[in-house]
Amino acid sequence: MQLKTILNRVTNYKSFVVEKVKWVENSEEPALEVEMRPRANGRPICSGCGETRPGYDRAETPRRFEFVPLWMIPVALVYRMRRVACPTCGVKVERVPWAEGKSPLTTEYKWFLARWARRMCWKDVSETFRVSWDRVYDAVKEAVSWGLEHRDLEGIEAVGVDEVQWHKGHKYQTVVYQLDEGRKRLLWIGRDRKAKTLLRFFRFLGKDRTSRLQFICSDMWQAYLKVIAKKAPQAVHVLDRFHIMQRMGKALDKVRAAEVKQLQADGYEPVLKGARWLLLKRPENQTAKQALKLKEILQYNLKSVRSHLMKEDFQQFWEYTRPAWAGKFLDQWCTRAMRSRIDPMKKVARMLRNKRELVLNWFVAEGRLSSGIVEGFNNKLKLITRKSYGFRTQTAYETALYHNLGALPEPETTHRFC
């Protein structure tokens, strides 16, 4: 089978065919030039209104459109553009099916670059296929734009809301993920983590779709709690296990750090030295050496030891199946924590009391909604940002995240080149 026949099969440009393929030697590197021609009696399409119009004349100098490389040999479509006599738009250049506007890249090549940009950083894609970084970015941007325009936003029942740090200096982004079974993806990104940021998400989602939300998972950021209570009161708002235990772990670490300094100042043996992860890790995740070391530490009557035991005791809370029994355990645990005279743990107990209803919603949702999925997405998000060495603009940042995490649709094509 000749290359000309293969190109006709994999492209299938309506009203156009491959005329011939030439091997071209130039000063830089050899290339393949694919000459295109319109089919007999094929009328051009106006680039302004998109209607079929009579041809006017043809350009003397052909235009080149970069196509997907073959065995890393550059391939270019060459075509002498026709002008169109349009009664509506005037004299216009015709629209061709393999490129948009004045872009020197074919549509197939843009999607080819965009797909590779999910697997490698944009700089590596640029160097591998010998195109500029800007062209890779433009390809990704167009792919994301098409995907956002054609994605399906119906049937969203569960979402997770979180904030991620973008740059140093407490600069954050609000991210919203869809957490429905079988369809987990990034839905929306917004600058800052203010109440008005999340309000913009609900305006984007619309009143009808918002009213059909059944579950919302978030952390304990007060701005988010207020907006969710106002905009989606019908949804079960879950404060997830991950964030609660994370807050408890930070309280325990604060107790340990203060006690290490106190023991050192009082001249006691540094029994807590190197014990940070021993106290924070679950017993089932510890090595035999760590378990032995922890057993030695638990013999001392220290605030860190008591805080560790309180944290482990709270794990029983997640084993309940009925909200009423879980609520009773929660109240008893908070009472013991308030009597412990350990300020960081007392602070956690006050937080749990204030957010009691939202914490117990974990059992209303029957444990089906977990922000562990959100944290997994956040780890991928950080990896994407680090792999790209940061983003200077909000647009580039959003483009990269939607491209990798948005599960965006792609148009149907005759052939998928990668």
C-alpha positions in Angstrom: 0.0 0.0 0.0 1.4 3.4 -1.0 1.8 6.3 1.5 -0.7 8.3 -0.6 -3.4 5.6 -0.1 -2.6 5.4 3.7 -3.0 9.2 4.1 -6.3 9.2 2.2 -7.5 6.4 4.5 -6.5 7.9 7.9 -7.5 11.5 7.1 -10.7 11.3 5.1 -11.0 15.1 4.5 -14.3 15.7 2.9 -14.1 17.2 -0.6 -10.3 16.9 -0.6 -7.8 14.1 -1.5 -4.1 13.6 -1.5 -2.7 14.4 -4.9 0.9 13.1 -4.4 3.6 12.7 -1.7 7.1 14.1 -2.3 10.4 13.4 -0.5 12.1 16.8 -0.1 15.8 17.3 0.7 16.6 20.6 2.3 19.4 22.2 4.3 18.0 21.2 7.7 16.5 17.7 7.4 14.5 15.7 4.9 10.8 16.0 4.9 7.6 14.7 3.3 5.4 17.1 1.4 1.8 16.0 0.8 0.1 17.9 -2.0 -3.6 18.3 -1.5 -6.2 19.0 -4.1 -10.0 19.5 -4.0 -12.2 16.9 -5.5 -13.7 17.6 -9.0 -16.7 19.9 -8.8 -16.0 20.4 -5.1 -17.0 23.9 -4.1 -15.1 25.8 -1.4 -16.6 26.8 2.0 -16.5 30.4 3.2 -14.3 30.8 6.3 -16.6 33.5 7.5 -20.2 32.1 7.5 -19.3 28.4 6.9 -21.5 28.2 3.8 -20.6 26.6 0.4 -19.9 29.4 -2.0 -18.4 29.7 -5.6 -14.7 29.9 -5.9 -13.0 33.1 -6.8 -9.4 32.2 -7.7 -6.4 30.4 -6.1 -3.3 31.7 -4.4 0.0 31.5 -6.3 2.0 30.5 -3.2 0.9 27.3 -1.4 0.4 27.2 2.3 2.1 24.6 4.5 0.4 22.8 7.4 2.4 20.7 9.7 1.0 17.1 10.0 1.8 14.2 12.4 5.5 13.2 11.7 6.1 9.8 10.2 9.1 7.9 11.8 10.1 11.3 13.1 10.3 12.6 9.6 8.4 16.0 9.3 5.3 15.8 7.2 3.5 18.9 5.8 0.3 19.3 3.9 0.8 21.7 1.0 -2.2 23.4 -0.6 -3.0 26.5 -2.7 -5.8 28.1 -0.9 -8.9 29.2 -2.9 -10.6 32.5 -2.4 -14.4 32.5 -2.0 -16.9 35.0 -3.5 -19.3 35.1 -0.6 -22.4 37.4 -1.0 -22.6 37.7 2.8 -19.0 38.0 3.9 -17.4 39.3 0.7 -14.2 37.8 -0.6 -12.8 35.3 1.9 -10.2 32.6 2.0 -11.8 29.1 2.0 -12.1 26.9 5.1 -10.1 23.7 4.9 -11.0 20.6 7.0 -7.5 19.9 8.3 -6.8 23.3 10.1 -8.5 26.1 11.9 -8.1 29.7 10.8 -4.5 30.7 10.1 -3.0 28.0 12.3 0.1 26.3 10.6 -0.7 23.1 12.5 -3.2 20.6 11.3 -6.0 19.5 13.7 -4.6 16.0 13.8 -1.1 17.3 14.8 -2.6 19.5 17.6 -4.4 16.5 19.1 -1.3 14.4 18.7 0.8 17.0 20.7 -2.0 17.5 23.3 -2.2 13.7 24.0 1.6 13.5 24.4 1.4 16.5 26.7 -0.5 14.4 29.2 2.3 11.9 29.3 5.3 14.2 29.4 5.9 17.8 30.4 5.3 20.4 27.7 9.0 21.1 27.4 9.9 17.5 26.6 7.1 17.3 24.1 8.4 20.4 22.4 12.0 19.0 22.2 10.9 15.5 21.2 8.8 16.6 18.2 10.9 19.7 17.4 8.1 22.3 17.8 8.1 25.4 19.9 6.8 25.3 23.5 4.1 27.9 22.4 2.7 25.5 19.8 2.5 22.7 22.4 0.7 25.0 24.8 -1.7 26.2 22.0 -2.5 22.6 21.1 -3.3 21.8 24.8 -5.3 25.0 25.2 -7.4 24.2 22.1 -8.0 20.6 23.3 -9.1 21.8 26.7 -11.3 24.5 25.2 -13.0 21.9 23.0 -13.3 19.4 25.9 -14.9 22.0 28.3 -17.3 23.1 25.6 -18.5 19.5 24.9 -18.3 17.8 28.4 -21.4 16.5 30.0 -22.3 18.1 33.3 -25.5 16.1 33.9 -25.9 13.5 36.6 -23.5 15.1 39.1 -24.5 14.0 42.6 -21.4 14.1 44.7 -18.6 16.7 44.7 -15.5 17.3 46.9 -14.3 20.8 47.6 -10.7 21.6 48.7 -8.0 24.2 48.5 -4.5 23.8 47.2 -1.5 26.1 47.5 -0.4 27.5 44.2 2.5 29.8 45.0 4.3 30.8 48.2 2.8 33.5 50.4 -0.6 31.8 51.1 -1.8 31.9 47.5 -4.4 29.3 47.1 -6.7 27.8 44.5 -10.2 26.3 45.1 -10.7 23.0 43.3 -14.0 21.1 43.0 -14.0 17.4 42.0 -16.8 15.1 40.9 -16.8 12.0 43.2 -19.6 9.9 41.7 -18.9 6.2 41.4 -17.5 5.5 38.0 -17.0 9.2 37.1 -14.3 11.0 39.1 -12.8 14.1 37.6 -11.8 17.8 38.1 -14.9 20.0 37.6 -13.8 23.5 38.4 -10.9 25.7 39.4 -11.0 29.1 41.0 -8.5 31.6 42.3 -8.2 32.1 46.1 -10.2 30.2 48.8 -12.7 32.8 49.7 -16.5 32.5 50.0 -17.0 34.4 46.7 -14.7 31.9 45.0 -16.9 29.0 45.8 -20.0 31.1 45.0 -18.6 31.3 41.4 -18.6 27.5 41.2 -22.2 27.3 42.2 -23.1 30.0 39.6 -21.1 27.9 37.0 -23.0 24.7 38.0 -26.4 26.4 37.9 -29.4 26.2 40.2 -30.9 23.1 38.6 -27.7 21.0 38.8 -27.0 22.4 42.3 -30.4 21.3 43.5 -29.6 17.7 42.4 -26.4 17.4 44.5 -26.8 14.7 47.1 -23.4 14.7 48.8 -20.7 17.4 49.3 -17.4 16.6 50.9 -15.1 19.4 52.2 -12.6 20.3 54.9 -13.4 22.6 57.8 -12.6 25.9 56.1 -15.3 28.3 57.4 -15.8 30.1 54.1 -16.7 26.8 52.4 -19.0 25.7 55.1 -21.1 28.9 54.9 -21.4 28.9 51.1 -22.3 25.2 51.0 -25.0 25.6 53.7 -26.5 28.5 51.7 -26.3 27.2 48.2 -26.9 23.4 48.6 -28.8 22.9 51.9 -30.4 19.7 50.5 -27.1 18.0 50.1 -25.5 15.9 52.9 -22.4 17.8 53.8 -19.7 15.5 55.0 -16.6 16.5 57.0 -14.4 13.7 56.0 -12.4 11.3 58.1 -9.2 12.3 56.5 -9.4 15.9 57.5 -10.6 15.1 61.0 -7.7 12.7 61.7 -5.3 15.1 60.0 -6.4 17.8 62.5 -5.9 15.4 65.4 -2.5 14.3 64.1 -1.4 18.0 64.0 -2.6 18.5 67.6 -0.6 15.4 68.7 2.5 16.6 67.0 2.2 20.0 68.6 1.9 18.3 72.1 5.0 16.2 71.3 7.1 19.1 70.1 6.3 21.2 73.2 7.0 18.3 75.5 10.4 17.5 73.9 11.5 21.0 74.6 10.2 20.8 78.2 11.9 17.5 78.9 15.2 18.9 77.5 14.9 22.1 79.6 14.2 20.0 82.8 17.1 17.7 82.2 15.2 14.5 81.6 16.1 11.7 79.3 15.0 12.5 75.7 12.6 9.6 75.4 10.6 11.3 72.7 13.5 12.0 70.4 12.8 10.6 67.0 9.3 9.5 68.1 7.2 11.7 65.9 6.1 9.1 63.3 5.9 6.4 66.0 3.1 8.4 67.6 1.4 9.4 64.4 1.4 6.1 62.5 -1.3 3.5 63.0 -0.1 0.4 64.8 -0.9 -1.8 61.8 1.5 0.3 59.6 4.5 0.1 62.0 7.5 -2.1 61.6 8.5 -4.5 64.3 11.3 -2.1 65.4 8.9 0.8 65.6 6.3 -1.2 67.5 9.0 -2.1 70.1 10.1 1.5 70.4 6.5 2.7 70.9 5.9 0.0 73.6 8.8 1.5 75.5 7.5 5.1 75.2 4.0 4.1 76.3 5.4 3.2 79.7 5.9 6.9 80.5 3.1 9.1 81.8 3.6 11.9 79.3 1.1 14.2 77.6 2.3 12.9 74.2 1.5 9.4 75.3 -2.0 10.3 76.5 -2.7 12.3 73.3 -1.6 9.3 71.2 -3.9 7.0 73.2 -6.8 9.5 72.7 -6.2 9.6 69.0 -6.1 5.8 68.7 -9.2 5.5 70.9 -11.0 7.9 68.5 -10.5 5.4 65.6 -13.4 3.4 67.1 -15.7 6.2 66.1 -15.4 5.2 62.4 -16.5 1.6 63.2 -20.0 2.5 64.1 -22.9 2.0 61.7 -25.6 4.1 63.3 -25.3 7.9 63.7 -27.0 7.8 67.1 -24.4 5.4 68.7 -21.6 7.3 66.9 -22.9 10.6 68.3 -22.9 9.1 71.9 -19.3 7.9 71.5 -18.3 11.4 70.1 -19.8 13.2 73.1 -18.0 10.9 75.5 -14.7 11.3 73.7 -15.0 15.1 73.7 -15.7 15.1 77.4 -12.6 13.1 78.2 -10.5 15.3 75.9 -11.8 18.5 77.6 -10.8 17.0 81.0 -7.3 16.0 79.8 -5.8 19.4 80.4 -4.0 19.1 77.0 -4.8 22.3 75.2 -4.3 21.1 71.5 -6.5 18.1 72.1 -9.1 20.3 73.9 -9.1 22.5 70.8 -9.9 19.4 68.6 -12.7 18.5 71.0 -14.2 21.9 70.7 -14.0 21.8 66.9 -15.8 18.4 66.9 -18.5 19.7 69.2 -19.1 22.7 67.0 -19.2 20.6 63.8 -21.0 17.7 65.4 -23.8 17.4 62.8 -21.4 17.6 59.8 -19.1 15.0 61.4 -22.0 12.6 61.9 -23.0 13.1 58.3 -20.2 10.6 57.5 -22.6 7.9 58.7 -25.6 9.4 56.9 -23.6 9.0 53.7 -22.7 5.5 54.9 -19.0 6.1 54.4 -19.5 6.2 50.6 -18.0 9.7 50.2 -14.4 10.1 51.1 -12.0 13.0 50.5 -9.3 10.5 50.2 -10.2 10.7 46.5 -9.8 14.4 46.7 -6.4 14.1 48.3 -5.4 11.7 45.6 -6.4 14.2 43.0 -4.5 16.9 44.9 -1.3 14.8 44.9 -1.6 14.4 41.1 -2.2 18.2 40.8 0.9 19.0 42.8 2.9 16.5 40.6 1.6 18.2 37.4 2.6 21.6 38.8 6.0 20.5 39.9 6.7 18.6 36.6 5.9 21.9 34.7 8.2 23.9 37.0 5.3 26.2 38.0 2.9 28.3 35.9 3.2 32.1 35.5 -0.4 32.7 34.6 -3.7 31.5 35.9 -4.8 30.5 32.4 -1.8 28.1 31.9 -2.3 26.6 35.4 -6.0 25.9 34.7 -5.3 24.6 31.2 -2.8 22.0 32.5 -5.0 20.8 35.3 -8.2 20.5 33.2 -6.1 18.7 30.6 -4.8 16.1 33.0 -7.5 15.7 35.6 -10.7 16.8 33.8 -11.4 13.6 31.9 -12.4 15.8 29.0 -14.0 14.3 25.8 -12.2 14.3 22.4 -13.8 14.5 19.0 -14.3 11.4 16.9 -11.6 11.0 14.3 -10.9 8.6 11.4 -7.6 7.6 13.0 -6.0 8.1 16.5 -2.3 8.8 15.9 -1.3 8.1 19.6 
